[in-house]
Amino acid sequence: MLTSSTDRPVHVVGAGPGGLAAAAALQSQGMRALVIERAQNAGASWRARHDSLRLHTTRRRSALPGLRIPRSAGRWPSAPDLVGYFERYVDHHRLEIATGVAVSRVDRADPADPDAGWLLRANGGRLLHAPTVVLATGRHDTPFVPDWPGLDGFPGEVLHSAHYRAPGPYAGLDVLVVGAGNSGAEIALDLQRGGAAAVHLAVRTPPHVMRRATLGWPAQYSGIALRRVPAFLGDGLTRATSRLTGPDLTDHGLPRPGGGRFTRARQGAFPVQVPGFVRAVRRGRIRPVAAVESFDGPRVRLADGSHLAPDVIVAATGYRSGLAELVGHLGVLDENGRPLAHGPRTAPGAPHLHFTGQTNPLSGTLRELNLDAERIARAVSRAHRRRAGTRPQAAESVPEPTTATRG
C-alpha cells in the first residue's frame, strides 16, 4: 500500500528529542512534517531510563527550539522531567505524530532521479513516499550485549542497562556492572546507595572522569566554548586543567585514560560526570575491576585472570544505532556505520536525506539537537523552494497513515 501526501513534504523518523526538535523547527519555516514513531508515544526511550538519571547538561542549555524546560526541573533535569517536557512540547507546537509505525528500510523512490524522494518501508505493509526524510532515530536504537563465551551458562540474572530501573530488586545481592560510561557509573552508584551487598564495575577502557561542574561552572560550558577547536588543542587545554576538573583514581583501580578528552569524545566516549561516583570509588563502595573475558558457570573470568561470582550482571555496554539496516545499502554511512553527512548537509547521491542525533559532543547532545534542527529546517526549506519551482505539484494527495495524530 503506497501512502503519501504532497502537503507534508517532510517525514521525520523518530519522536525522540531530535525528531521533535526537527519537526518544530520545520514548522517555524512554514513546512509541515509528519513524525513517525515505532513506540506508542513520543520520547519513548526517555520513559525507559533508570529512575535516578539526571542530565549532565544544564536546563537552559538542554531545551529544544521554541519552549524552555520549566524551572521546576532544577539545574540538572531528571528523566521524568524530560518526559513531561517532551509531552508539553508536542502539545505546544501541535506536532503531528504517527505512533506504532516502525520503519525498517529507506529506499530511493527513483534511482534515476535524485529529486524523486524516498520510500519508507514500514510495518503493516506500509510504503510511505516522502520527498524529504530526516532520520532522528538516535544513537540508542538497539541495546547491545557482547556475546561473551559461556554467557548462556551463567545462572544469575543478566540485563542490559536499558532495562534497569531501580536498585530495589538487587538489595543484598552482589552485582557486576559491565561498562564504565555514564550509564554504568550511574547504575553502579544507584545500586550501591540502594543496598547492594557489593558492586563491581568492569572496565575495559578507562574513561575520563570529571566533575559535572567546577566552582559552579558547568563542564558543558567549557565544551561549548571549545566545540570548534581541533581535538588536539582541546585535549591540551583540558589536560592542563585536569587536576582541577578530574580526580585521579589510579590508586583505586581506575587509571587515567591515554587519549585526550576531546579526541575520545569525538570517538563516542563521553567523560563520566556522575556526582557521588568518585567518592564511592575512593571509599571502596564501588570497586573497579578488569574487563569481562568469559563465563564459567557462576564465575566470571576477567581480563587480568581474576574471577568474580556475582548474582547479577548489568551490561552497560552501549547500543547499536540501527542505521545499517535502515540505510546501509544507500552508501550514506562510513566504515563505522556513522552518517557521512550530518545535520543540514546530505551525503553525495542522497539529497533530501538528513541525519540528526548521531553525535555525542561535549557541548551537550540536546543543545546540538536544537542547533541541528534549525539548520536542517533552513536547508530543507531552501531545497523545497527550489524543487517547487522546477517540479510540478501533484493534483491530489492519497490518504495519510491512519495512526497520524495531532498532539
Secondary structure as UniProt FT lines:
FT   STRAND          2..4
FT   TURN            6..7
FT   STRAND          10..13
FT   HELIX           17..28
FT   TURN            29..30
FT   STRAND          33..37
FT   TURN            42..43
FT   HELIX           44..47
FT   TURN            51..52
FT   TURN            60..61
FT   TURN            65..66
FT   HELIX           71..73
FT   HELIX           79..93
FT   STRAND          96..99
FT   STRAND          103..108
FT   TURN            111..112
FT   HELIX           114..116
FT   STRAND          118..122
FT   HELIX           123..125
FT   STRAND          127..130
FT   STRAND          132..135
FT   STRAND          142..143
FT   TURN            149..150
FT   HELIX           151..153
FT   STRAND          157..160
FT   HELIX           161..163
FT   HELIX           168..170
FT   TURN            171..172
FT   STRAND          174..178
FT   HELIX           182..193
FT   TURN            194..195
FT   STRAND          198..203
FT   STRAND          213..214
FT   TURN            215..216
FT   STRAND          217..218
FT   HELIX           219..225
FT   TURN            226..228
FT   HELIX           231..240
FT   HELIX           242..245
FT   HELIX           250..252
FT   HELIX           261..266
FT   TURN            267..268
FT   TURN            275..276
FT   HELIX           277..282
FT   TURN            283..284
FT   STRAND          287..290
FT   STRAND          292..296
FT   TURN            297..298
FT   STRAND          299..302
FT   TURN            303..304
FT   STRAND          307..308
FT   STRAND          312..315
FT   STRAND          319..320
FT   HELIX           323..327
FT   HELIX           328..330
FT   TURN            335..336
FT   TURN            343..344
FT   TURN            348..349
FT   TURN            351..352
FT   STRAND          353..355
FT   TURN            362..363
FT   HELIX           365..390
FT   TURN            402..403
FT   STRAND          404..406
//
